[in-house]
Each structure stands twice: as structure tokens, then as C-alpha cells.
Amino acid sequence: MHSLNPRNGQTALNMCTCGKLHFRYGSVTLHFESNEFTSFANTVAHLHARYKELRQPQPSGTIPTLHNDFCH
């Protein structure tokens, strides 16, 4: 198994001998085909960019477009 482990130790990306990618974040491991991982990574990058935009100060009277669902 080939592994990419950043310095913080909380995340890892491993390529299994079966060809699947195992992405670990803390106690969660997601299993992907190569194209699925690329799509996932692009989607997360896009969501992060949108999140950074929404964290900017909002003009008075405007509402951010994040969902306001209840948490836990």
C-alpha cells in the first residue's frame, strides 16, 4: 500500500493493492475509485472556496446562502 501522510497526522491517503484509494480523516475512512476521489477532492475544494466567500463581512440586511439547518 502506498501512502501520502501530511505532517498533521489526522489525514492520510493510501492506495491499496486493489487499486482503490483510502482517504482517512480522523476516525473516518472513505474508499474511492481514482475518478471518484478526484471528483470528491474538487467538490471539497469548491465548497471550501464558497465557505471562504461567505465568511467575508456581509453587507447590512443580507443573509448568507449557507443552509441554516439544526446541528445535532
GULO-939248 format. One record per atom (N, C-alpha, C): residue in one letter; atom name; x, y, z. Coordinates in steps of 0.1 Angstrom, whole numbers, plus 5000, padded with zeros to 4 digits. Layout:
BEGIN
{rec 'A' 'CA' {X Y Z}},
...
This chain:
BEGIN
{rec 'M' 'N' {5009 4988 5000}},
{rec 'M' 'CA' {5000 5000 5000}},
{rec 'M' 'C' {5009 5012 5000}},
{rec 'H' 'N' {5007 5021 4991}},
{rec 'H' 'CA' {5014 5034 4990}},
{rec 'H' 'C' {5006 5044 4998}},
{rec 'S' 'N' {5013 5053 5005}},
{rec 'S' 'CA' {5007 5062 5014}},
{rec 'S' 'C' {5012 5077 5013}},
{rec 'L' 'N' {5003 5086 5014}},
{rec 'L' 'CA' {5006 5100 5015}},
{rec 'L' 'C' {5001 5105 5028}},
{rec 'N' 'N' {5010 5108 5037}},
{rec 'N' 'CA' {5006 5113 5050}},
{rec 'N' 'C' {5011 5127 5053}},
{rec 'P' 'N' {5002 5137 5054}},
{rec 'P' 'CA' {5007 5150 5057}},
{rec 'P' 'C' {5013 5151 5071}},
{rec 'R' 'N' {5019 5161 5075}},
{rec 'R' 'CA' {5026 5163 5088}},
{rec 'R' 'C' {5016 5162 5100}},
{rec 'N' 'N' {5004 5167 5098}},
{rec 'N' 'CA' {4995 5168 5110}},
{rec 'N' 'C' {4990 5154 5114}},
{rec 'G' 'N' {4991 5143 5106}},
{rec 'G' 'CA' {4987 5130 5111}},
{rec 'G' 'C' {4973 5127 5112}},
{rec 'Q' 'N' {4964 5137 5110}},
{rec 'Q' 'CA' {4950 5135 5111}},
{rec 'Q' 'C' {4944 5130 5098}},
{rec 'T' 'N' {4951 5132 5087}},
{rec 'T' 'CA' {4946 5128 5074}},
{rec 'T' 'C' {4957 5119 5067}},
{rec 'A' 'N' {4952 5110 5058}},
{rec 'A' 'CA' {4961 5102 5051}},
{rec 'A' 'C' {4954 5098 5038}},
{rec 'L' 'N' {4962 5095 5027}},
{rec 'L' 'CA' {4956 5090 5015}},
{rec 'L' 'C' {4965 5078 5012}},
{rec 'N' 'N' {4959 5066 5011}},
{rec 'N' 'CA' {4966 5054 5008}},
{rec 'N' 'C' {4960 5048 4995}},
{rec 'M' 'N' {4969 5042 4987}},
{rec 'M' 'CA' {4965 5035 4975}},
{rec 'M' 'C' {4967 5020 4979}},
{rec 'C' 'N' {4956 5013 4979}},
{rec 'C' 'CA' {4956 4999 4982}},
{rec 'C' 'C' {4960 4991 4970}},
{rec 'T' 'N' {4965 4979 4973}},
{rec 'T' 'CA' {4969 4970 4962}},
{rec 'T' 'C' {4957 4966 4953}},
{rec 'C' 'N' {4945 4968 4957}},
{rec 'C' 'CA' {4933 4966 4949}},
{rec 'C' 'C' {4931 4977 4939}},
{rec 'G' 'N' {4938 4988 4941}},
{rec 'G' 'CA' {4937 5000 4932}},
{rec 'G' 'C' {4928 5011 4938}},
{rec 'K' 'N' {4921 5008 4948}},
{rec 'K' 'CA' {4912 5019 4954}},
{rec 'K' 'C' {4920 5028 4963}},
{rec 'L' 'N' {4915 5040 4965}},
{rec 'L' 'CA' {4922 5050 4973}},
{rec 'L' 'C' {4914 5050 4987}},
{rec 'H' 'N' {4921 5050 4997}},
{rec 'H' 'CA' {4915 5051 5011}},
{rec 'H' 'C' {4919 5064 5017}},
{rec 'F' 'N' {4909 5073 5018}},
{rec 'F' 'CA' {4912 5086 5024}},
{rec 'F' 'C' {4907 5086 5038}},
{rec 'R' 'N' {4917 5089 5047}},
{rec 'R' 'CA' {4914 5089 5062}},
{rec 'R' 'C' {4914 5103 5067}},
{rec 'Y' 'N' {4904 5106 5074}},
{rec 'Y' 'CA' {4903 5119 5081}},
{rec 'Y' 'C' {4899 5116 5096}},
{rec 'G' 'N' {4908 5117 5105}},
{rec 'G' 'CA' {4905 5113 5119}},
{rec 'G' 'C' {4901 5098 5119}},
{rec 'S' 'N' {4889 5096 5125}},
{rec 'S' 'CA' {4884 5082 5126}},
{rec 'S' 'C' {4876 5077 5114}},
{rec 'V' 'N' {4874 5086 5104}},
{rec 'V' 'CA' {4866 5082 5092}},
{rec 'V' 'C' {4875 5078 5081}},
{rec 'T' 'N' {4872 5067 5074}},
{rec 'T' 'CA' {4879 5063 5062}},
{rec 'T' 'C' {4869 5062 5051}},
{rec 'L' 'N' {4872 5068 5040}},
{rec 'L' 'CA' {4864 5067 5028}},
{rec 'L' 'C' {4872 5060 5017}},
{rec 'H' 'N' {4865 5051 5010}},
{rec 'H' 'CA' {4871 5043 4999}},
{rec 'H' 'C' {4866 5048 4986}},
{rec 'F' 'N' {4876 5051 4977}},
{rec 'F' 'CA' {4872 5057 4964}},
{rec 'F' 'C' {4879 5049 4952}},
{rec 'E' 'N' {4873 5049 4941}},
{rec 'E' 'CA' {4880 5047 4928}},
{rec 'E' 'C' {4887 5060 4925}},
{rec 'S' 'N' {4897 5059 4916}},
{rec 'S' 'CA' {4905 5071 4913}},
{rec 'S' 'C' {4897 5083 4909}},
{rec 'N' 'N' {4888 5081 4899}},
{rec 'N' 'CA' {4880 5092 4894}},
{rec 'N' 'C' {4870 5097 4905}},
{rec 'E' 'N' {4865 5088 4914}},
{rec 'E' 'CA' {4856 5093 4924}},
{rec 'E' 'C' {4864 5102 4934}},
{rec 'F' 'N' {4876 5098 4937}},
{rec 'F' 'CA' {4884 5107 4946}},
{rec 'F' 'C' {4887 5120 4940}},
{rec 'T' 'N' {4890 5121 4927}},
{rec 'T' 'CA' {4892 5133 4921}},
{rec 'T' 'C' {4880 5142 4921}},
{rec 'S' 'N' {4868 5136 4919}},
{rec 'S' 'CA' {4856 5144 4920}},
{rec 'S' 'C' {4853 5149 4934}},
{rec 'F' 'N' {4855 5140 4944}},
{rec 'F' 'CA' {4854 5144 4958}},
{rec 'F' 'C' {4863 5155 4961}},
{rec 'A' 'N' {4876 5154 4958}},
{rec 'A' 'CA' {4885 5165 4961}},
{rec 'A' 'C' {4882 5178 4955}},
{rec 'N' 'N' {4877 5178 4942}},
{rec 'N' 'CA' {4873 5190 4935}},
{rec 'N' 'C' {4861 5196 4942}},
{rec 'T' 'N' {4851 5188 4946}},
{rec 'T' 'CA' {4839 5193 4952}},
{rec 'T' 'C' {4843 5199 4966}},
{rec 'V' 'N' {4851 5193 4974}},
{rec 'V' 'CA' {4855 5198 4987}},
{rec 'V' 'C' {4862 5211 4985}},
{rec 'A' 'N' {4871 5212 4975}},
{rec 'A' 'CA' {4878 5225 4972}},
{rec 'A' 'C' {4868 5236 4968}},
{rec 'H' 'N' {4858 5232 4960}},
{rec 'H' 'CA' {4848 5242 4956}},
{rec 'H' 'C' {4840 5247 4969}},
{rec 'L' 'N' {4836 5237 4977}},
{rec 'L' 'CA' {4829 5241 4989}},
{rec 'L' 'C' {4837 5250 4998}},
{rec 'H' 'N' {4850 5247 4999}},
{rec 'H' 'CA' {4859 5255 5008}},
{rec 'H' 'C' {4860 5269 5002}},
{rec 'A' 'N' {4861 5270 4989}},
{rec 'A' 'CA' {4861 5284 4983}},
{rec 'A' 'C' {4848 5292 4986}},
{rec 'R' 'N' {4837 5285 4985}},
{rec 'R' 'CA' {4824 5292 4987}},
{rec 'R' 'C' {4823 5295 5002}},
{rec 'Y' 'N' {4828 5287 5011}},
{rec 'Y' 'CA' {4827 5289 5025}},
{rec 'Y' 'C' {4836 5302 5028}},
{rec 'K' 'N' {4848 5303 5022}},
{rec 'K' 'CA' {4856 5315 5025}},
{rec 'K' 'C' {4849 5327 5020}},
{rec 'E' 'N' {4842 5326 5009}},
{rec 'E' 'CA' {4835 5338 5004}},
{rec 'E' 'C' {4824 5342 5013}},
{rec 'L' 'N' {4817 5333 5019}},
{rec 'L' 'CA' {4806 5336 5028}},
{rec 'L' 'C' {4811 5341 5041}},
{rec 'R' 'N' {4823 5338 5045}},
{rec 'R' 'CA' {4828 5343 5058}},
{rec 'R' 'C' {4832 5357 5057}},
{rec 'Q' 'N' {4832 5363 5045}},
{rec 'Q' 'CA' {4836 5377 5044}},
{rec 'Q' 'C' {4824 5385 5050}},
{rec 'P' 'N' {4827 5397 5055}},
{rec 'P' 'CA' {4817 5405 5061}},
{rec 'P' 'C' {4805 5408 5051}},
{rec 'Q' 'N' {4793 5405 5056}},
{rec 'Q' 'CA' {4781 5407 5047}},
{rec 'Q' 'C' {4776 5421 5048}},
{rec 'P' 'N' {4772 5427 5037}},
{rec 'P' 'CA' {4765 5440 5038}},
{rec 'P' 'C' {4753 5439 5047}},
{rec 'S' 'N' {4750 5450 5053}},
{rec 'S' 'CA' {4738 5450 5062}},
{rec 'S' 'C' {4725 5446 5055}},
{rec 'G' 'N' {4718 5437 5062}},
{rec 'G' 'CA' {4705 5433 5056}},
{rec 'G' 'C' {4706 5421 5047}},
{rec 'T' 'N' {4718 5416 5044}},
{rec 'T' 'CA' {4719 5404 5035}},
{rec 'T' 'C' {4720 5391 5044}},
{rec 'I' 'N' {4716 5380 5038}},
{rec 'I' 'CA' {4717 5368 5045}},
{rec 'I' 'C' {4727 5358 5037}},
{rec 'P' 'N' {4736 5352 5044}},
{rec 'P' 'CA' {4745 5342 5037}},
{rec 'P' 'C' {4737 5331 5032}},
{rec 'T' 'N' {4742 5324 5021}},
{rec 'T' 'CA' {4735 5314 5015}},
{rec 'T' 'C' {4737 5300 5021}},
{rec 'L' 'N' {4745 5299 5032}},
{rec 'L' 'CA' {4746 5286 5038}},
{rec 'L' 'C' {4733 5281 5044}},
{rec 'H' 'N' {4730 5268 5044}},
{rec 'H' 'CA' {4718 5263 5050}},
{rec 'H' 'C' {4719 5265 5065}},
{rec 'N' 'N' {4707 5269 5070}},
{rec 'N' 'CA' {4707 5271 5085}},
{rec 'N' 'C' {4700 5259 5092}},
{rec 'D' 'N' {4704 5247 5089}},
{rec 'D' 'CA' {4698 5235 5095}},
{rec 'D' 'C' {4703 5234 5109}},
{rec 'F' 'N' {4695 5227 5117}},
{rec 'F' 'CA' {4699 5225 5131}},
{rec 'F' 'C' {4711 5215 5131}},
{rec 'C' 'N' {4720 5218 5141}},
{rec 'C' 'CA' {4732 5209 5142}},
{rec 'C' 'C' {4730 5201 5155}},
{rec 'H' 'N' {4730 5188 5153}},
{rec 'H' 'CA' {4730 5178 5164}},
{rec 'H' 'C' {4717 5180 5172}},
